[in-house]
Amino acid sequence: MTIEIKVPALGESVTEATVGQWFKKPGEAVKVDEPLVELETDKVTVEVPSPVAGVLSDIKVEPGATVGIGSVLGSINEGAAAAPKPAPTAPKLEAPAARPAPAAAPSGNGGMPPAPSARRMLEEKGLSAADVQGSGRRGQVLKEDVMAAAAKPAAAKPAAASAAPEAAALAPMTTVPVPVTQMRAPSAPGDSAREERVRMTRLRQTIARRLKDAQNTAAMLTTFNDVDMSAIMKVRNEYKDLFEKRHHVKLGFMSFFVKACIQALREVPAVNAEIDGQDIIYKNYYHIGVAVSTDRGLVVPVVREADRMSLAEIEQAIADFGRRAREGKLAIEEMQGGTFSITNGGVFGSLLSTPILNAPQSGILGMHRIEERAIVKNGQIVARPMMNLALSYDHRIVDGRDAVTFLVRVKECLEDPQRFILEV
């Protein structure tokens, strides 16, 4: 009996997807609920499981094609067994002919090819995907995996391997023509052979479109302040071990920032509102989006009812979101309905930035790196761990006074954590 593999419902407002990688080839046996193919939507990447056990008979849609909900991707012969492999024939007694070098395996980690950014870094570092332990979904090698492997002392390589780059350098360069899909500056002769053209994923296309739409729609403005992180760092250093032992999660800075933002949002509700046509919708709840960087792009899962959660619950939610975001297992519903967002460029070393709104929200807070600076305290010049804060806001609904007031309240809460307890 032939069973069709169809595109499942992918969530509210999602009507199409792009076919990613097939995990099985025609003729291979599959089990019930075993992942068959990867689908990329504009929000998440999902795996389509096998509805029955049998053999994958054919693939109707190749990777890169766009499909709608309910489209047929392929078919399975239910209950069939995979064809046995032919028995190896006895080798002939003749002089061995020169054979081409075998192609490198996509990855030594579950058969998943490395991510595009990881593949480029592998080439730059002179590493093989088989030598890197992947931490992504199904063992895929990610960029951070390559960085970690490159940081380890390199093992001694055979002397013969050094001849390969020299041979490659002597080989004539072949110019590979690149199809031009849009107006761009022409490459210098020979440069096209060193270029790599990779099609944008649906997630990356959506990120680009939404960010540009936010710029075109909202009257965006950014205001800045800085915050002395001494008090937060003191609390964190004093209780982090006990906190982790009690709650089984590390105490980071993000939970403090979420709490501080909620205090400020209560005082300045316009930053927690949005514009709908000619109406302003003030939201009396606090769903805080926390930006998470993944190999596929930036996603913003939402910590719902954050005002009702403890610091430990917020840290647990963020840690879970981060892990599942890197594995591509976030549900679409988990990235919808946010009222305010926080993004932390400081983890990458950013000193100052102007974050772009996550429409239709009216505000987003940008965190940055902590660095020692000389400041004046009680008439004395002292060194303090300082962080720059940036609030980007929609000037159509948030006045400059409200934006400055919001950022000052965040600063006050972080510099005096007792405000969290007293809610002042």
N, C-alpha and C positions, 0 to 999 in steps of 0.2 A: 504494500500500500504506500502510495506517494503522499507525503505531507509537505505542504508549502511552508516556507519560512517567510513570515511577513514582518513588516516594520510595526512594532507595537506603539501604543499611545505613549507619547514622551512627555506629557505634562501639559498644563494649561498654557495656551497661546503658542505652543510649538507645533508647527504644521509640517515641517520637513527636516531632513537631516542629510548629512554627507556620509557615504560609506567609507569607513576607514580600512582597517586591516582584517582580512579573513584569517581565522586561526586554524581552519581546516581546508584541505584540498579535496576536490571531487574524488570519490573512491575511498576516502578514509572513514573509519568507523567513528561514531559519535555516541556519547552517552546522554541520558536525560539530564537537562539543565546544564550541560557543558557549554561554555561560551563558544559561539560560532563566528560571530562577526562584531566588529566595533562600529558604532554609529556616533558621529559627532554632531551635536546640535549647537545652537548659538549660546547655550548656557552650560551644558555638561556633556560628558562623553559616557555612553552607556554600552553595555555588552548585550547582545541578543542571544539568549540561551536556546539550546536545542529543545523543542517540545517533546521529542520522542527519542528512543534509542534506535540506531540503525546505521545507515551509510549515507554520507552526503553525496547525492547523485549529480547535482549540477549547481553552478553559481551563475545567476542571471544578471547580477549587477556587479560591476567591477569597482575597485576602490577609487574614490574621487568623484563618483557619480552622486547626484542629488536625488533623493527619493522622498516620497510623501508617506504620510501615515497609511498603513494598510498595503503598501506596495510589496510585491513578491520579490524577495532577495535570492531565493534559491529553493531547492527541494531536497527532501530526505526520503530514502527508501526505508520505511519502518521495518524493523526486525531483520533487515538484511545483514550479512556479514561482509567484512572487507575482503577484497580479493587477495588470495595468498600471494606472497612475493615469489617471483620465479627463482628456482634453485640456481645457485651459482654454477657456471660451466667450468670445466677443467681448463686451466691455462694452457695456451699453445706454446710449444717449445720453439720460440723464434726470438730474434734479437729485439730487445725492447725499443720501442719508438719513443721519440721525445714527446713528452706530454706537457700541456700547459699547466702552470701552477694552479692549484685549486683556489677557487674564490673563497674569500674570508667569510666565515659564518656570520650571520647578522648579529648574534650575541651568544655568549655562553651562559646567559641568564634566562632560562625558561623559553628560549627561542624567540623572544621579543626583540626586534631591532632597536638599537639605541635611539633616543630622542634626537631630533635634528641638531639642537644646540650641543648635546652630548657628543654627537658624531663629529661635529666640527672641532670640539675641544680635544677629542681623542686624536684627531689628526695633528692638531697643534702640539700636543704633549708627546706624540709618538707612541701612544698606547694602543692596545688591542681591546676590543669590547669583552673578549673572553677573559681578560685579566682583571676586569672590574666587576665587583659585586653590585648588582642593581638593586635599588630600593623602591623602584616604582611598581606600578601594577603589573602583575605577572612577571616580576623580576626585571622589568625594563630598566636599562641604564639611564640615569638622569645626569644633568650637568653637575650637580653637587657630588654625585658618586665619582665622577671623573676627577673633580677637584680634590676629593679626599684621597683617591688613589695616587694622584700626582704628588701629593704632599708626603707620601711615604718614600723611604729610600728606594731608589730604583735598583732592581736586581741586575746582576752582570749579564750582558747580552753577548751572544756568540760573535766572534770576530767577523764571521761571514756575513752577518746582518749589516755590517757597516758598508758593504759593497753595494747594497741595494740603492741607497740614496745617490751614490756616485753614478751608477748605471742610469738611474732615472734622470740625473742632471744632463747626461750626454744624449738622452733620447730626444729626437726632434719634437718641437711643440706643435700640436695640432689645434687649430682654432675651431672651437665648437660654436656654430651659430646659435644664438639665443632668440627665440621668437619675441617680437616686440608687441606687447598688448596695450601699451599706453605710451604717451610722449615722455621720453626721458633722454638725458644726455648720452650721446654715443660713447661706447667704450673705446679706449685706445686700442690699436692693433695688438692682438695677442692677449689682452686683458680678459676677454670673454672666456678664454679657456680656464681662467682661475676664478670664475664666478660660479655661484650656485643659485639656481632659481628653485625656490620651494613655495608651493601653493599655500596661501594662508588658510589656517583651519577656520571652521565656522565660528569657533569661540573668538579667535583673534579678529576676524572680520567684524563680529558683533561689538567687541571692545572698541575697535577703531570707529565704527559707526556711532556708537552711543556717546563716546567721548566728544566726537565732533558735533553731534547733535546738541550736547550739553553746552558747548561753546556757542553754537549758533542760536540757541533758544534763551538761555539764562543770561542775565546781566551779571557776570561773575566778577567778583572782586575778592582780594585776599588781604587780611590784616594779620599782623605778626605780634608776638610777644615772646618772652623767654621765661623759664621757670627754673628755680633752684631745686634740684632733685635730692638735696642732702637728706631731708626728712624721710622721703620715700625709700631712699637707699638704706638709711639706717634701720627702718622698720623691716625692710626686706632681708638685710643681712642678719638681723637679730633673730628673725623667726622663720627663715626659709627652710631650715632643716626640720624643724618641728612641723611646719606647714606641710611639707612634702610627706613626712611620716604619717601625719594625720589624714591628709586628703588624697595622697597618692598622685599628686600633680605638683609641678614646680610653681613657685610663686614668682610671676613675672611682673612687668610694669603695666601690661595692658589692662588688667583688671582695675588697677587704680585709676587709669585714664577713663575707663568706661564709667566708673562711679563718679568721677569728677565731672564728666560731660553730662551725666544725668542730672546732677545738681544744678549745673548751669542751664540745661534745657528747661528745667522747671521754672527758673527765674526768667528766661528769655524764650518763651514758647514759639516765637516766630521762626527760630532756627530749627524747630522740630515740626514745622508745618510744610505744606506744599501748595502750589498754585494749580487749580483745575479750572481752566477757562477764565471766567471773571470772578471765581470764588477762591477764597483761601481756606484750606482745610487744616485746622489745628488738631493735632493728634495728642490725645491725653494718655498715651502709652509710649513705651520706649523700647523700640526694636533697633538695636545697635548693630550696624554692619561692620565687620572687621575684615579689611582687605588681606588676602592671602596670595602670595606669589607662588605660582606653580610653573612647571616646565611648559605647560600649554598656554599660560597667560594668567592674568590677574582675575581672581574671583573674589566675591564679597559675600560670604555666608553671614547670616543674620542671627545674632543672639537675641531671642525674643523674650519680652518681659524682663529685660535686664535689671530694671529697678527692683524687682522682687527677688533677685538672686544675690547670694553672698559672693565674696571675692573668690572663694574656692569653686563655687559653681560656675562662675564666669570663666575662670582659668581652665576648668575641665571642659567646658563647651568649646573654648577657643582651641585647646589642644586637640580635641576630637575633630573639629573642623579642619585644622591644618593637616592632620594625618590623612583624613579622607579626601581632602582636596588634592593632595599630591598623588593619591591613588586613583583619582578620577571617580570617586564613589559618592560625591555629593548629589543630593536630589535637587531638582529644579526648585521645589517649594522652599528649600532651605536658603535660597539666594533671592527671595522675593519678599516684599513688604517691609523693608527697612525704613526707618524714619530719620536716621542720622548715621554717618559713617566715620570710621577712623582708619587712617593708613599710616604705617610706620616705615618711613624710608631710612630711619636711623640704623636698622639692621644691615643695610647695605652701605652705610657710611655717609649718608646724605646729611649735609649741614643745614641746608635751607631749600625749600621748594614751595611751589604753589599748586597744591593738588586740585584736580578737576572734579566738579560735582558728580555725584552718582545720581543722575536724574531719576525721578522727579524730586529728589530730596533738595533741601535748601541750604544744607551745610555739610562740610566735611573737615575734619581736623587732621592736620599733618604733623606727625611726630618726627623727630630727627635725632641725630647721634648726641650722646652726652660727652661733653668735654670740659676739662678744667679751665676756668677763666678767672681773671682777677676782677672782683667786684667790690663795691664799698658797702660794708655792713657796720652800722653804729659808728660811723666815722673812721673805720679801719679798713684798709685794703686787705682782702682775704681771697683765697682761692676756693672756688665752689664748683661742684659739678653742675653745669648749666645745659639746658636743652632749649633749642628754638622751637616754638609752636607756630603753626600757620593755620588760620581758619579761612577757607574759601567759602563764600556764601553768595546767594542769589540776591542781588541788590534790589530786585523788584519787590521782594517781600521783607527782606532784612535790612534795616537801616544801619548806617555806620555805627551809631551809638550802641545799638543792640549787639552788633558783632564784637565791638571792643569790650562791652560789658560781659558778654559770654566768655571771651578769652581770659579776661581778668578773673572771673569766677573760677574757671578751670585752674588757673595759676594759683589762686588762693587755696583751693582744696588740696592741690598737690603739695604745696609748701606747708600746709597744716592739716595732716590726714585726720585729725580729730573731727574735722567738719563732716567726714563720712558718717561718723557715729551720731553726731548731734543734728545732722542734716541742716546745716546753716551755711 
